[in-house]
Amino acid sequence: MSEQAAADTRIIALEAVTKTYGQGPAAFQALRGVDLAIEAGDFVAVMGPSGSGKSTVMNIIGCLDTPTSGVYRFKGIRVEQLDRNQRALLRRNYLGFVFQGFNLLARTTALENVELPLLYRGETPASRHATARAALAQVGLAGWEEHTPAELSGGQQQRVAIARAIVTRPTVLLADEPTGNLDTRRSHEIMELLAALNRDMGITVLMVTHEPPMAEYAHRQVYFVDGMVESDKDKRKAAP
């Protein structure tokens, strides 16, 4: 495969990306020249100790933050050169987010929570309802549409959050400690769901986790230390 052809398979590419917070003696360099390429359809676990830079790199990839220097390409587009509105459009059209704390609206139903991204897109009520119901069914919550978060278990709440993240058919799903608030059984259920979305829908999954058993579901494990990539292990390449 030529170098150009190889590059075409990369949905995300970070080149010498740095991030510095603050100035002068108080400055903190969270990222110290990160090179990272993620191919379409990949499932990557980002690991490392607290303060290693893994959340910072996820925020940059998710267009929630910008690098101090370096290049960030998404589908070939130089993201670090986009303005705030352009980055918001990229988030809305290509990215889905799942957080440790679920971030569901407490007084709204599961269906209404999942509909929110479609509301922002200006879709009609009928279209929103149908698409959100389909997303809930896809994560195993058909019949739970009218329940509020208080009426759902932690695992069910995270499934609602995942349905909300995939209802727009994102190209990339960014999951930040998606099992951090769940017990072991529910954690494995959520990871099996993420693996199925990756396998069956072709969604590229990028997940931050502290838990090695959860990272085992990923194709690759990228380990950060002191703002740099210390190791990048691809289980597919290691297989005989």
BAFI-3210 file (N, C-alpha, C; in Angstrom, 3 decimals, decimal comma, padded with zeros to 6 digits):
// residues 240
n [1|2|3|4|5|6|7|8|9|10|11|12|13|14|15|16|17|18|19|20|21|22|23|24|25|26|27|28|29|30|31|32|33|34|35|36|37|38|39|40|41|42|43|44|45|46|47|48|49|50|51|52|53|54|55|56|57|58|59|60|61|62|63|64|65|66|67|68|69|70|71|72|73|74|75|76|77|78|79|80|81|82|83|84|85|86|87|88|89|90|91|92|93|94|95|96|97|98|99|100|101|102|103|104|105|106|107|108|109|110|111|112|113|114|115|116|117|118|119|120|121|122|123|124|125|126|127|128|129|130|131|132|133|134|135|136|137|138|139|140|141|142|143|144|145|146|147|148|149|150|151|152|153|154|155|156|157|158|159|160|161|162|163|164|165|166|167|168|169|170|171|172|173|174|175|176|177|178|179|180|181|182|183|184|185|186|187|188|189|190|191|192|193|194|195|196|197|198|199|200|201|202|203|204|205|206|207|208|209|210|211|212|213|214|215|216|217|218|219|220|221|222|223|224|225|226|227|228|229|230|231|232|233|234|235|236|237|238|239|240]
n.u [000,846|000,557|002,039|000,260|-002,201|-002,328|-002,569|-005,109|-006,840|-006,906|-008,832|-008,474|-005,712|-003,020|-000,324|002,650|001,418|000,901|-000,082|-000,482|-001,238|-001,898|000,611|004,052|005,859|003,820|002,912|001,665|002,459|000,454|000,320|002,976|003,971|002,454|002,003|-000,391|-002,354|-005,513|-007,458|-010,300|-013,047|-011,661|-011,046|-010,109|-008,456|-007,622|-005,219|-003,632|-001,989|-003,506|-003,389|-001,801|-002,391|-004,331|-007,093|-006,944|-006,057|-008,273|-010,190|-009,230|-009,400|-012,151|-012,946|-013,417|-011,472|-008,449|-005,262|-002,084|000,092|001,061|-000,529|-003,860|-005,714|-008,848|-010,453|-008,850|-009,098|-007,773|-008,167|-007,311|-007,148|-009,684|-012,490|-014,415|-017,181|-017,061|-015,782|-017,780|-019,750|-018,453|-018,329|-021,102|-021,912|-020,260|-019,310|-019,885|-020,644|-019,921|-020,158|-018,709|-020,457|-023,000|-024,772|-027,505|-030,682|-032,538|-035,340|-036,578|-037,765|-036,356|-036,605|-036,886|-034,407|-032,705|-033,557|-032,522|-030,061|-031,075|-033,053|-031,516|-030,580|-032,743|-034,733|-037,951|-040,679|-041,873|-039,926|-037,806|-038,840|-039,123|-036,503|-035,126|-036,419|-035,626|-032,873|-032,818|-033,881|-031,806|-029,838|-030,893|-033,135|-035,805|-039,163|-038,638|-038,862|-040,381|-039,494|-037,921|-034,540|-034,274|-035,767|-034,358|-031,705|-028,130|-026,688|-028,665|-029,092|-026,637|-026,846|-028,907|-027,507|-025,615|-027,290|-028,210|-025,809|-025,339|-027,499|-027,391|-025,918|-022,961|-019,575|-017,402|-017,176|-016,711|-015,740|-015,615|-014,348|-016,573|-017,552|-017,061|-018,793|-020,134|-021,027|-019,200|-020,539|-022,423|-020,594|-019,247|-021,400|-021,892|-019,478|-019,563|-021,661|-020,557|-018,509|-020,058|-021,342|-019,144|-018,296|-020,600|-021,791|-019,699|-018,699|-016,135|-014,429|-013,246|-011,894|-011,451|-010,062|-009,464|-009,366|-007,994|-009,369|-011,571|-010,311|-009,433|-011,375|-010,931|-009,334|-006,859|-004,466|-003,539|-001,112|-000,602|001,875|003,024|002,184|002,832|002,805|003,457|003,278|001,861|-000,207|-001,331|-003,639|-004,430|-002,290|-000,512|-001,542|-001,241]
n.v [-001,189|002,216|005,241|007,370|006,060|004,684|006,841|007,706|006,031|006,885|008,294|010,048|012,053|012,996|015,183|015,863|017,186|019,571|020,760|023,422|024,742|027,794|030,343|031,419|030,857|029,321|027,694|024,699|021,823|019,824|018,083|016,774|016,841|014,914|012,162|010,498|008,199|007,220|004,807|004,516|002,780|001,671|000,586|001,994|002,016|004,403|004,877|005,412|007,024|009,378|012,724|012,219|013,053|011,931|012,608|015,212|014,888|013,568|015,592|017,409|015,910|015,626|018,165|019,897|021,322|023,038|022,466|023,692|023,751|022,072|019,605|018,701|016,469|015,681|013,398|014,353|017,112|020,118|020,537|022,189|024,618|025,495|027,648|028,472|028,012|026,339|024,116|023,336|022,507|020,301|018,625|018,243|016,899|014,679|013,476|011,565|011,508|009,928|009,882|009,405|010,145|009,939|012,178|012,797|014,434|015,044|015,237|014,470|012,069|008,878|008,696|011,408|012,393|011,096|012,190|014,761|015,571|015,470|017,355|019,684|019,626|020,345|018,575|017,159|016,582|013,991|012,608|012,746|011,250|008,668|008,018|008,193|006,223|003,971|004,049|003,602|001,020|-000,255|-000,300|-002,008|-001,124|-001,030|-000,345|001,049|003,702|005,807|006,128|007,922|009,045|008,517|006,285|004,268|001,821|002,151|001,001|000,988|003,728|004,462|003,166|004,636|007,025|006,208|005,579|008,165|009,230|007,856|008,364|010,182|008,933|008,935|009,351|008,907|007,705|008,993|007,981|008,598|007,181|005,252|003,167|003,824|004,403|002,064|-001,296|-004,456|-006,363|-004,780|-003,119|-004,806|-005,411|-002,920|-002,569|-004,696|-003,797|-001,445|-002,644|-004,090|-002,023|-000,902|-003,082|-003,853|-001,537|-000,120|002,084|004,195|003,861|005,578|005,380|006,419|004,889|003,587|000,981|-002,097|-004,600|-003,608|-002,271|-004,371|-004,996|-003,420|-002,871|-001,692|-000,499|002,401|003,935|006,562|008,641|011,271|013,246|012,197|009,627|006,555|003,859|001,861|-000,504|-002,935|-005,380|-006,943|-006,993|-008,349|-010,851|-014,299]
n.w [000,000|-000,850|000,535|000,408|000,087|002,509|004,236|003,586|004,904|007,462|009,850|011,886|012,701|014,586|014,795|016,196|018,376|020,860|024,118|026,209|029,342|030,948|031,728|031,753|034,831|035,924|033,955|032,488|030,787|029,167|026,990|025,066|022,342|020,665|018,568|016,768|015,075|013,903|012,473|010,275|011,598|013,702|017,115|019,918|022,992|025,318|027,676|030,912|033,737|036,095|034,993|032,831|030,291|028,745|028,841|027,927|025,281|024,261|024,488|022,640|020,253|020,241|019,613|021,683|022,760|021,800|020,202|021,416|019,739|016,677|014,494|013,746|012,069|010,719|008,878|006,876|007,073|008,368|011,530|013,608|012,427|012,086|012,900|015,878|015,341|013,113|014,201|015,968|014,177|013,085|015,335|015,740|013,434|013,047|015,392|018,367|021,870|024,957|028,429|031,716|033,757|032,674|032,129|031,643|031,180|033,992|034,410|032,121|029,725|028,678|025,907|025,186|026,030|024,231|021,878|021,833|020,360|017,768|017,843|017,988|015,437|014,017|013,161|012,321|014,676|014,324|012,882|014,706|016,890|015,797|015,002|017,438|018,949|017,512|018,028|020,793|020,851|019,605|021,539|023,323|024,780|024,111|024,852|027,132|026,744|027,907|030,455|033,115|033,995|036,778|037,126|036,042|035,979|036,665|034,539|032,556|032,293|031,198|028,779|027,614|027,333|025,462|023,317|022,777|021,900|019,526|017,925|015,899|014,033|014,211|012,986|014,606|017,901|021,031|024,113|027,455|030,143|030,243|031,809|034,383|036,530|037,025|038,074|037,899|036,263|034,793|033,580|031,772|030,128|028,927|027,590|025,791|024,245|023,113|021,633|019,822|018,414|017,173|015,630|014,112|013,091|012,200|013,511|014,564|017,558|020,320|023,406|026,714|029,520|032,827|033,405|032,917|032,201|030,750|028,704|027,206|025,405|023,248|020,021|019,947|022,350|023,678|025,509|027,708|029,167|031,120|029,245|026,774|024,218|025,412|024,740|022,105|021,411|019,217|019,082|016,944|015,194|016,735|016,818|015,767]
ca.u [000,000|001,347|001,913|-000,961|-003,334|-002,369|-003,064|-006,533|-007,617|-006,827|-009,889|-007,895|-004,249|-002,371|001,087|003,428|000,451|001,203|-001,082|000,043|-002,195|-001,245|001,772|005,157|006,227|002,659|002,508|001,682|002,401|-000,338|000,742|004,351|004,330|001,777|001,706|-001,361|-003,228|-006,613|-008,082|-011,745|-013,460|-010,807|-011,547|-008,879|-008,520|-006,582|-004,974|-002,539|-002,305|-004,084|-002,448|-000,915|-002,732|-005,319|-008,329|-006,633|-006,032|-009,655|-010,877|-008,785|-010,015|-013,573|-013,158|-013,779|-010,283|-007,573|-003,856|-001,218|000,839|000,911|-001,565|-004,931|-006,503|-010,028|-010,818|-008,007|-009,309|-006,950|-009,129|-006,773|-007,303|-011,097|-012,953|-015,275|-018,417|-016,733|-015,540|-019,085|-020,401|-017,780|-018,838|-022,504|-022,141|-019,383|-018,857|-020,806|-019,939|-020,451|-019,388|-018,815|-021,600|-024,226|-025,189|-028,880|-031,574|-033,206|-036,806|-037,071|-037,776|-035,258|-036,828|-036,594|-032,961|-032,070|-033,968|-031,913|-029,202|-031,895|-033,721|-030,548|-030,438|-033,951|-035,578|-039,363|-040,995|-042,112|-038,628|-037,044|-039,389|-038,828|-035,059|-034,728|-036,920|-034,756|-031,592|-033,034|-034,012|-030,487|-029,048|-031,607|-034,062|-037,169|-040,124|-038,230|-038,789|-041,052|-038,918|-036,935|-033,307|-034,449|-036,448|-033,464|-030,459|-026,952|-026,392|-029,681|-028,821|-025,520|-027,368|-029,599|-026,467|-025,024|-028,303|-028,158|-024,565|-025,328|-028,744|-027,057|-025,031|-021,650|-018,445|-016,530|-017,775|-015,725|-016,272|-014,701|-014,627|-017,999|-017,937|-016,513|-019,810|-020,918|-020,437|-018,478|-021,463|-022,927|-019,452|-019,034|-022,535|-021,672|-018,359|-020,047|-022,468|-019,646|-017,845|-021,030|-021,519|-017,931|-018,255|-021,765|-022,103|-018,470|-018,366|-014,817|-014,600|-012,065|-012,367|-010,542|-010,402|-008,426|-009,587|-007,444|-010,338|-012,402|-009,439|-009,248|-012,378|-010,458|-008,319|-005,577|-004,333|-002,545|-000,802|000,001|002,632|003,628|001,841|003,351|002,431|004,533|003,169|000,684|-000,251|-002,443|-003,801|-004,587|-000,964|000,194|-002,121|-000,517]
ca.v [000,000|003,439|006,108|008,149|005,179|004,436|008,053|007,846|005,217|007,506|009,270|011,012|012,059|014,041|015,280|016,741|018,028|019,977|021,582|024,067|025,551|028,817|031,023|031,702|029,802|028,489|026,939|023,245|021,222|018,599|017,223|017,135|016,389|013,619|011,636|009,414|008,009|006,300|004,458|004,337|001,470|001,202|000,652|002,327|002,349|005,347|004,605|006,139|007,546|010,717|013,763|011,753|013,725|011,178|013,382|016,374|014,492|013,291|016,874|017,981|015,118|015,905|019,583|020,624|022,112|023,177|022,300|024,876|023,652|020,782|019,443|017,734|016,240|014,812|013,114|015,188|018,541|020,667|020,984|023,278|025,864|025,849|028,539|027,843|027,543|025,206|022,959|022,914|021,752|019,005|017,847|017,910|016,041|013,517|012,934|011,252|011,541|009,186|010,300|008,569|010,558|009,786|013,512|012,804|015,406|014,245|015,295|014,112|010,628|008,326|009,085|012,840|012,557|010,629|013,079|016,088|015,957|015,636|018,640|020,706|019,579|020,883|017,544|017,224|015,706|012,605|012,025|012,597|010,151|007,390|007,763|007,969|004,897|002,976|004,050|002,937|-000,414|-000,767|-000,520|-002,941|-000,443|-000,941|-000,462|001,906|005,058|006,823|006,147|008,962|008,469|008,029|004,995|003,356|001,454|002,814|000,437|001,458|005,138|004,570|002,759|005,817|007,964|005,687|005,791|009,593|009,488|007,236|008,646|010,970|008,106|009,590|008,623|008,552|007,743|009,274|007,509|008,973|006,337|004,918|002,178|004,262|004,426|000,838|-002,499|-005,266|-006,963|-003,738|-002,626|-005,709|-005,244|-001,694|-002,786|-005,559|-002,942|-000,607|-003,515|-004,419|-000,826|-000,817|-004,208|-003,970|-000,266|000,479|003,328|004,257|004,106|006,026|005,294|006,584|004,009|003,195|-000,417|-003,019|-005,536|-002,907|-001,962|-005,594|-005,035|-002,590|-003,418|-001,083|000,126|003,479|004,287|007,885|008,985|012,607|014,003|011,571|008,239|005,655|002,618|001,734|-001,933|-003,371|-006,818|-007,605|-007,224|-009,303|-012,182|-015,101]
ca.w [000,000|-000,916|001,718|000,256|000,346|003,951|004,881|003,314|005,842|008,787|010,072|012,821|012,729|015,372|014,438|017,082|019,073|022,234|024,791|027,402|030,087|031,742|031,171|032,654|035,792|036,254|032,769|032,585|029,457|029,282|025,880|024,731|021,010|020,475|017,230|016,917|013,919|014,151|011,210|010,267|012,080|014,788|018,486|020,619|024,408|025,732|029,082|031,545|035,070|036,158|034,594|031,754|029,045|027,953|028,716|027,089|023,870|023,890|024,329|021,370|019,181|020,277|019,286|022,890|023,071|020,642|020,571|021,436|018,480|016,031|013,477|013,975|010,854|010,790|007,489|006,035|007,340|009,439|012,530|014,436|011,678|012,026|013,956|016,875|014,719|012,246|015,076|016,484|013,108|012,993|016,473|015,553|012,276|012,939|016,671|019,449|023,150|026,102|029,595|032,912|034,574|031,878|031,669|031,165|031,801|035,026|034,391|030,798|029,500|027,886|024,517|025,029|026,131|023,000|020,795|021,924|019,233|016,578|018,027|017,605|013,980|013,413|012,571|012,709|015,812|013,909|012,525|015,952|017,682|015,145|015,037|018,830|019,339|016,877|018,739|022,080|020,576|019,232|022,755|024,182|025,687|023,592|025,940|028,250|026,202|028,728|031,803|033,410|034,523|038,152|037,049|035,322|036,651|036,119|033,231|031,613|032,029|030,260|027,467|027,081|026,919|024,224|022,278|022,431|021,170|018,199|017,215|014,710|013,201|014,163|012,430|015,735|019,235|022,066|025,391|028,541|031,311|030,152|032,813|035,661|037,589|036,939|038,644|036,919|035,287|033,899|032,796|030,639|029,218|028,156|026,676|024,708|023,378|022,328|020,660|018,779|017,586|016,367|014,676|013,244|012,438|011,681|014,219|015,173|018,998|021,059|024,790|027,846|030,636|033,778|033,743|031,911|031,620|029,767|027,564|026,420|024,335|022,138|019,121|020,292|023,652|023,622|026,900|027,858|030,378|031,084|028,055|025,563|023,997|025,818|023,972|021,249|021,123|018,364|019,287|015,655|014,633|017,584|016,635|014,808]
c.u [000,887|001,139|000,638|-002,191|-003,472|-002,957|-004,569|-007,394|-007,659|-007,924|-009,404|-006,384|-003,767|-000,881|001,757|002,533|000,911|000,010|-000,496|-001,047|-001,425|-000,025|002,840|005,456|005,072|002,225|002,644|001,519|001,719|000,005|002,072|004,770|003,774|001,565|000,774|-002,240|-004,266|-007,340|-009,591|-012,092|-012,626|-011,544|-010,304|-009,180|-007,337|-006,426|-003,814|-002,953|-002,944|-003,014|-001,541|-001,217|-003,830|-006,630|-008,113|-006,654|-007,443|-010,431|-010,485|-009,416|-011,508|-013,935|-013,710|-012,637|-009,427|-006,119|-003,120|-000,373|000,645|-000,291|-002,566|-005,751|-007,660|-010,538|-010,099|-008,125|-008,435|-007,852|-008,603|-006,867|-008,759|-011,454|-013,949|-016,549|-018,171|-016,455|-016,854|-019,840|-019,771|-018,260|-020,250|-022,717|-021,348|-019,083|-020,023|-020,029|-020,680|-019,547|-019,626|-020,097|-022,930|-024,722|-026,573|-029,680|-032,535|-034,714|-037,390|-036,957|-036,549|-035,389|-036,472|-035,099|-032,267|-032,393|-033,179|-031,001|-029,975|-032,679|-032,803|-030,347|-031,682|-034,844|-037,010|-039,625|-041,176|-040,807|-037,793|-037,519|-038,976|-037,350|-034,589|-035,211|-036,031|-033,415|-031,718|-033,181|-032,654|-029,607|-029,814|-032,618|-035,432|-038,148|-039,803|-038,254|-039,335|-040,524|-037,920|-035,672|-033,450|-035,099|-035,603|-032,253|-029,300|-026,618|-027,387|-029,476|-027,673|-025,940|-028,148|-028,575|-025,818|-026,004|-028,307|-026,921|-024,602|-026,546|-028,494|-026,143|-023,641|-020,599|-017,550|-017,309|-016,649|-016,327|-015,242|-015,101|-016,090|-018,475|-017,523|-017,496|-020,630|-020,230|-019,862|-019,409|-021,964|-021,805|-019,218|-020,191|-022,344|-020,533|-018,748|-020,901|-021,572|-018,930|-018,774|-021,268|-020,326|-017,938|-019,380|-022,098|-020,877|-018,110|-016,962|-014,989|-013,250|-012,488|-011,223|-010,991|-009,182|-008,400|-009,071|-008,460|-011,238|-011,586|-009,244|-010,277|-011,905|-009,469|-006,926|-005,640|-003,179|-002,337|-000,046|000,743|003,246|003,413|002,348|002,832|003,619|004,502|001,866|000,648|-001,505|-002,559|-003,917|-003,231|-000,177|-000,323|-001,358|-001,266]
c.v [001,246|004,266|006,926|007,302|004,885|005,626|008,188|007,038|005,839|008,550|010,392|010,913|013,263|014,016|016,322|017,704|018,302|020,749|022,097|024,913|026,554|029,395|031,200|030,548|028,856|027,613|025,437|022,659|019,863|017,598|017,717|016,581|015,006|013,333|010,439|009,368|006,948|006,053|004,304|002,912|000,911|001,307|000,790|002,653|003,243|005,220|005,446|006,664|008,919|011,751|013,373|012,404|013,050|011,940|014,612|016,011|014,154|014,594|017,546|017,236|015,407|017,349|020,368|021,519|022,164|023,000|023,635|024,919|022,253|020,754|018,386|017,635|015,290|014,638|014,067|016,676|018,985|021,304|022,166|024,628|026,314|026,839|027,797|027,262|026,337|023,951|022,436|022,103|020,378|018,095|017,345|016,853|014,742|012,814|012,645|011,133|010,718|009,494|009,363|008,872|010,540|011,109|013,515|013,905|014,669|014,180|014,967|012,606|010,182|008,753|010,545|013,123|012,183|011,555|014,385|016,441|016,185|016,940|019,769|020,753|020,087|019,853|017,651|016,298|014,249|011,906|011,785|011,387|008,803|007,044|007,464|006,612|003,797|002,890|003,361|001,430|-001,024|-001,037|-001,377|-002,315|-000,206|-001,194|000,420|003,392|006,130|006,896|007,294|008,320|007,887|006,649|003,936|003,019|002,225|002,312|000,895|002,935|005,299|004,122|003,906|006,824|007,507|005,849|007,248|009,911|008,948|007,594|009,449|010,209|008,737|008,707|008,101|008,701|007,909|008,935|007,769|008,222|005,882|003,899|002,592|004,239|003,149|-000,323|-003,368|-005,837|-005,935|-003,182|-003,498|-005,620|-004,015|-001,886|-003,695|-004,764|-002,057|-001,429|-003,873|-003,224|-000,645|-001,871|-004,133|-002,686|000,413|001,791|003,209|004,646|004,471|006,183|005,514|005,643|003,793|001,685|-001,356|-004,026|-004,885|-002,592|-003,176|-005,718|-004,288|-003,340|-002,953|-000,501|001,122|003,992|005,611|007,992|010,369|013,328|013,439|010,145|007,356|004,360|002,615|000,289|-002,289|-004,895|-007,567|-007,903|-008,248|-010,722|-012,975|-015,182]
c.w [000,000|000,325|001,645|000,565|001,825|004,678|004,718|004,268|007,229|008,932|010,985|012,761|013,534|015,052|015,321|017,866|020,506|022,788|026,076|028,033|030,941|031,049|032,234|033,596|036,116|035,085|033,009|031,191|029,561|028,188|025,354|023,363|020,701|018,994|017,408|015,681|014,251|012,836|011,364|010,685|013,203|016,121|019,360|022,079|024,744|027,237|029,597|032,897|034,998|035,810|033,451|030,415|028,254|027,798|027,842|025,620|023,393|023,662|023,013|020,197|019,097|019,983|020,474|023,354|021,815|021,073|020,609|020,179|017,920|015,099|013,919|012,692|011,157|009,371|006,538|006,280|008,513|010,499|013,333|013,728|011,575|013,128|014,856|016,244|013,820|013,067|015,653|015,433|012,948|014,121|016,206|014,476|012,272|014,256|017,610|020,744|024,210|027,296|030,775|033,685|033,852|031,295|031,028|031,866|032,728|034,856|033,016|030,597|028,713|026,434|024,288|025,146|024,828|021,831|020,744|020,745|017,938|016,635|017,595|016,094|013,251|012,759|013,096|013,897|015,414|013,577|013,770|016,732|017,095|015,245|016,448|019,322|018,755|017,600|020,094|021,891|020,278|020,457|023,772|025,118|025,050|024,735|027,135|027,861|027,141|030,158|031,950|033,965|035,928|038,186|036,349|036,178|036,022|034,722|032,183|031,285|031,041|028,864|026,812|026,561|025,610|023,066|021,823|021,593|019,751|017,364|015,942|013,756|013,078|013,505|013,544|017,033|020,246|023,419|026,489|029,804|031,313|031,178|034,221|036,815|037,660|037,645|037,520|035,849|034,290|033,032|031,576|029,638|028,326|027,158|025,515|023,724|022,511|021,262|019,512|017,852|016,657|015,260|013,647|012,488|011,853|012,344|014,808|016,644|019,610|022,513|025,780|028,951|031,525|033,990|032,653|031,366|030,568|028,508|026,666|025,296|023,092|021,257|019,521|021,690|023,579|025,039|026,946|029,188|030,166|029,763|026,755|025,441|024,356|025,015|023,197|020,770|020,350|018,471|017,971|015,016|015,435|017,386|015,591|013,487]
res [m|s|e|q|a|a|a|d|t|r|i|i|a|l|e|a|v|t|k|t|y|g|q|g|p|a|a|f|q|a|l|r|g|v|d|l|a|i|e|a|g|d|f|v|a|v|m|g|p|s|g|s|g|k|s|t|v|m|n|i|i|g|c|l|d|t|p|t|s|g|v|y|r|f|k|g|i|r|v|e|q|l|d|r|n|q|r|a|l|l|r|r|n|y|l|g|f|v|f|q|g|f|n|l|l|a|r|t|t|a|l|e|n|v|e|l|p|l|l|y|r|g|e|t|p|a|s|r|h|a|t|a|r|a|a|l|a|q|v|g|l|a|g|w|e|e|h|t|p|a|e|l|s|g|g|q|q|q|r|v|a|i|a|r|a|i|v|t|r|p|t|v|l|l|a|d|e|p|t|g|n|l|d|t|r|r|s|h|e|i|m|e|l|l|a|a|l|n|r|d|m|g|i|t|v|l|m|v|t|h|e|p|p|m|a|e|y|a|h|r|q|v|y|f|v|d|g|m|v|e|s|d|k|d|k|r|k|a|a|p]
***
